[in-house]
Amino acid sequence: MDYVTQIIDPPPSRSRLLLDGVRALRKPALDGAPPLPTQRLVRSAVELSPVGIGAYGRACGFRREQGVPLSYPHVLAFPLHLMLLTRPSFPYPAGGMVHLANRIRQHQRLHEGQALRLEVYCERWVAHPKGQALSIATRAYGADALVWESDSLYLRREVANPVGEPWDDALPLPEESLLRTQRWVLPADLGRRFARVSGDFNPIHTSLIGAKLFGFRRAIAHGMWTLGRA
């Protein structure tokens, strides 16, 4: 697939991202299969800031001596995810998109103060039993080498006749490995706390009313918080 690369510098403010999200709440009905957006959004030099890493670590339970958390670069790339999901070229409203899954691979150790080139793009459609899913790729480069990569799966529920490869969520784990080793007691304002760190102010995480509007009984923890904490 041919992508159109766009350099994002400086990144949009949180208020701008929220405004774009509101504008993208309504999209015209589709006629036929949705086109896959072709933009590749790039930030050329994003610092792994000690301040940002520290705030993220406190939110998810990492210790400073553990270094850069494996899941932290996703926070730096998340504004680019929002930009893709709220653009006119994206076929569905951004509100109500559910982050289903995330797979991360790290190829080199990351260091505080290191600058990364971040690239984010829509990779492929996935046909999910509950609607249309989309894979968004995130790639991080240091000194022209791929050092970290992530694939995120987002779902638009209640889309008839989804296109793309079939969804397969089977994990080849032996049953004996699925043992609870910890119990977490989480504060009611966890969603708002993590939103301030991650920039993800989706109302399903930050508001009881907002969560109910999108079909949830209560506000739910961010999936990326759960991944980071685990």
Buried (B, 14 or more C-beta within 10 A) or exposed (E): EEEEEEEBEEBBEBEBBBEBBEEBEEEEEEEEEBEBBEBBBBBEEBEBBEEBBEBBBEBBEBEEEEBBBBBBBBBBBBBBBBBBBBBEEBBBBBBBBBBBBBEBEBEEEBEBEBEBBBBBBBBBBBBBEBBBBBBBBBBBBBEEEBBBBBBBBBBBBEBEEBBBEEBEEEEEEEEEEEEEEEEEEEEEEBBBBBBEBBBBBBBBBBBBEBBBEBEBEEBBBBBBBBBBBE
